[in-house]
Amino acid sequence: MKGIIGAICGDIIGSTREFHPIKTKEFELFEIGSTFTDDTVMTLAIADWLIEDRTSRDVLVEKLQYWGNEYINAGYGGRFYHWLSEENPEPYGSWANGSAMRVSPCVWVADSLEEARHLAYLSAVVTHDHPEGIKGALATCDAIYLAREGKDKEEIRKHVEDNYGYDLSRTVDEIRPTYKFDVSCAGSVPESIICFLDADDYEDTIRNAISLGGDADTQAAIAGSIASAYWDVPQDIADESISYLNFDLFEVFKKFEEKF
């Protein structure tokens, strides 16, 4: 199974490790307490926007606010939490990785890299208008798109390095020992991409991301969104993750899959 399921699975599997970091790839995928978080809610909010009207900023903001308030305790950052309740919400200069965690639906509706980038930019800039916030979304978008198009890992690595200046020469084993929790795009998106580049399959990607001991659910969502364009998500992992979704979230997921 390919598509936005990769971000959703990564989020749910990583949810128990966001504040209880581990430095090993040996762990149960779905532990007691596993749940979807803001990564899944916002990914599906973007999906809902694209289902309804991909050209409208107003619809995008409406969907982000609607779903965010429906799941107000999903684990948002403080500034975004306040943005959800604003009558006329404006971007607030965020450089955090929320722009990258929710971007994957933009790629699956696009017919070209240029269209994917345009949608990714729109999806980010309503909140994350800092250059690093936008860069994180676009770099993740490009990696997903190239993976979707069947490009090999070295092509993806070179493209992201050349276009976004991220250092993707490191390995997960080199990063892990000293890596710490980091919600910035600059300090988490390159590492998330490396978790995909340094993996053997989808599950290995997720294990890499969580084993860094950082922002586990978000980094697994970002890495997983790339991996699920390159490989299939194993059906048992997809089915187990879907079972965690509330009915209204599942309905958005189902509509998006059927339409795109």
C-alpha positions in Angstrom: 0.0 0.0 0.0 1.4 3.4 -1.0 0.4 7.0 -0.3 -0.4 9.1 2.8 -0.8 5.9 4.8 3.0 6.1 5.2 2.8 9.3 7.3 -0.1 8.0 9.3 1.6 4.7 10.2 4.8 6.5 11.2 2.9 8.9 13.4 1.0 6.2 15.3 4.0 3.9 15.7 6.1 6.8 16.9 3.5 8.2 19.2 4.6 6.4 22.4 8.2 7.5 21.9 7.9 11.2 21.4 8.5 11.9 25.1 10.1 8.5 25.9 13.0 8.4 23.5 14.9 5.2 22.7 18.2 4.6 20.9 17.5 1.2 19.5 15.6 -0.3 16.5 14.4 -3.2 18.6 10.9 -2.3 19.9 7.3 -3.3 19.4 5.7 -1.4 16.6 2.3 -0.9 18.3 2.8 -0.5 22.0 0.1 0.1 24.6 -0.8 3.7 24.4 -0.2 4.0 20.6 -2.5 6.6 19.0 -2.7 9.1 16.2 -1.4 12.6 17.0 -1.4 16.0 15.4 0.7 14.7 12.5 -2.1 12.4 11.3 -4.8 15.0 12.0 -3.0 17.7 10.0 -2.1 15.3 7.2 -5.8 14.5 6.8 -6.7 18.2 7.1 -4.5 18.8 4.1 -6.0 15.8 2.3 -9.5 17.2 3.0 -8.5 20.6 1.5 -7.2 18.9 -1.6 -10.4 16.9 -1.9 -12.5 20.1 -1.8 -10.6 22.9 -3.5 -6.8 22.8 -3.9 -6.6 26.4 -5.1 -8.3 28.1 -2.2 -6.3 29.5 0.7 -9.5 30.1 2.6 -10.6 26.5 2.3 -7.1 25.3 3.4 -7.2 27.5 6.6 -10.8 26.4 7.2 -9.8 22.7 7.1 -6.7 23.2 9.3 -8.8 25.0 11.9 -11.8 22.6 11.7 -9.8 19.4 12.1 -7.4 21.0 14.6 -10.3 22.1 16.8 -12.1 18.7 16.4 -8.9 17.1 17.8 -7.7 20.0 20.0 -5.7 17.7 22.3 -3.7 16.0 19.5 -0.4 17.5 20.6 0.1 20.8 18.7 2.8 23.3 19.3 1.8 26.3 21.5 1.7 28.9 18.7 -0.3 26.6 16.3 -2.7 25.8 19.2 -3.5 29.5 19.4 -3.6 29.9 15.6 -6.5 27.4 15.6 -8.7 29.7 17.6 -7.9 33.0 15.7 -10.7 34.6 13.7 -8.4 35.8 11.0 -5.3 33.5 11.3 -2.1 34.7 9.8 1.2 32.9 9.4 3.5 33.3 12.4 7.0 32.7 11.2 7.3 29.1 12.2 10.4 27.1 11.3 9.2 23.9 13.0 8.6 20.5 11.3 4.8 20.7 11.2 5.1 21.9 7.6 6.9 18.8 6.6 4.8 16.3 8.6 1.6 17.2 6.8 2.8 17.7 3.3 2.5 14.3 1.8 -1.1 14.6 0.3 0.2 17.4 -1.9 2.4 15.0 -3.8 -0.2 12.4 -4.4 -2.6 14.7 -6.2 0.1 16.4 -8.4 0.9 15.6 -12.0 4.3 17.2 -11.9 7.0 18.1 -9.5 6.2 21.8 -10.1 2.6 21.3 -9.1 3.6 19.3 -6.0 5.9 22.1 -5.0 3.2 24.7 -5.5 0.7 22.8 -3.3 3.4 22.1 -0.7 4.3 25.7 -0.5 0.6 26.7 -0.1 0.1 24.0 2.6 3.1 25.4 4.6 3.0 29.1 4.2 -0.4 29.7 6.0 1.5 29.0 9.2 5.1 28.1 8.6 6.2 31.1 6.5 9.8 31.1 7.9 12.2 30.2 5.1 13.3 27.0 7.0 9.7 26.0 7.5 9.0 26.3 3.8 12.2 24.6 2.9 11.4 21.6 5.1 8.1 21.2 3.4 9.5 21.5 -0.1 12.4 19.2 0.5 10.1 16.5 1.9 7.7 17.1 -1.0 10.5 16.6 -3.6 11.8 13.5 -1.9 8.3 11.9 -1.9 7.6 12.9 -5.5 10.9 11.5 -6.8 10.3 8.3 -4.8 6.9 8.1 -6.3 8.3 8.5 -9.8 10.8 5.6 -9.2 14.0 7.5 -8.9 16.7 5.7 -7.0 18.0 6.8 -3.6 21.1 8.4 -4.9 19.1 10.6 -7.3 16.9 11.6 -4.4 19.8 12.3 -2.2 21.6 14.4 -4.8 18.4 16.4 -5.7 17.7 17.3 -2.1 21.3 18.2 -1.3 21.6 20.3 -4.5 18.3 22.1 -4.1 18.0 22.5 -0.4 21.5 22.4 1.0 20.8 19.6 3.5 23.7 17.3 4.4 22.5 13.8 3.6 25.9 12.2 3.6 25.6 10.9 7.2 24.2 7.5 8.3 21.6 6.8 11.0 24.3 5.1 13.0 26.4 8.2 12.9 23.6 10.5 13.9 22.0 8.4 16.6 24.5 8.6 19.5 24.4 12.4 20.0 21.0 13.3 18.4 18.4 15.0 20.7 14.8 16.1 20.4 14.6 18.8 17.8 11.3 20.2 16.3 13.0 22.6 13.9 12.9 21.7 10.2 16.6 22.4 9.9 17.4 19.9 12.8 14.9 17.2 12.0 14.0 17.0 8.3 17.4 16.1 6.9 17.7 13.4 9.6 14.2 12.1 8.7 15.2 11.9 5.0 18.4 10.0 5.9 16.2 7.5 7.9 14.6 6.6 4.5 17.8 6.7 2.5 19.5 4.4 5.1 16.7 1.8 5.2 15.9 -1.5 3.5 12.1 -1.2 3.5 9.2 0.8 5.0 9.4 -0.8 8.4 13.2 -0.3 8.6 12.6 3.4 7.8 10.3 3.8 10.7 12.6 1.9 13.0 15.4 4.2 11.9 13.4 7.3 12.6 12.3 6.3 16.1 15.7 5.0 17.1 17.2 8.5 16.8 15.6 9.4 20.1 14.2 12.7 18.8 10.7 13.9 17.8 9.8 10.3 17.1 6.2 10.6 15.8 6.9 13.5 13.5 10.2 12.2 12.2 8.6 8.8 11.6 5.7 10.5 9.8 8.1 12.5 7.5 10.4 9.5 6.8 7.4 7.2 6.4 5.8 9.6 3.9 8.9 9.2 1.7 9.2 5.5 2.3 5.6 4.8 1.3 6.2 6.3 -2.1 9.3 4.2 -2.6 8.1 0.9 -1.1 4.7 -0.5 -0.2 3.6 -0.2 3.4 3.1 -3.8 4.6 -0.6 -4.5 4.7 -0.6 -5.6 8.4 1.1 -2.4 9.4 -1.4 -0.3 7.3 -4.4 -2.2 8.7 -3.3 -1.9 12.3 -2.7 1.8 11.9 -6.1 2.4 10.2 -7.8 0.7 13.1 -6.6 3.6 15.4 -8.4 6.2 13.3 -11.7 7.7 14.5 -14.5 7.3 12.0 -14.4 10.9 10.7 -10.7 10.8 10.1 -11.0 7.4 8.4 -13.7 8.9 6.1 -11.3 11.6 4.9 -8.6 9.0 4.4 -11.0 6.8 2.4 -12.2 9.7 0.2 -8.7 10.8 -0.5 -7.6 7.3 -1.5 -10.7 6.8 -3.7 -10.2 10.2 -5.5 -6.5 10.3 -6.0 
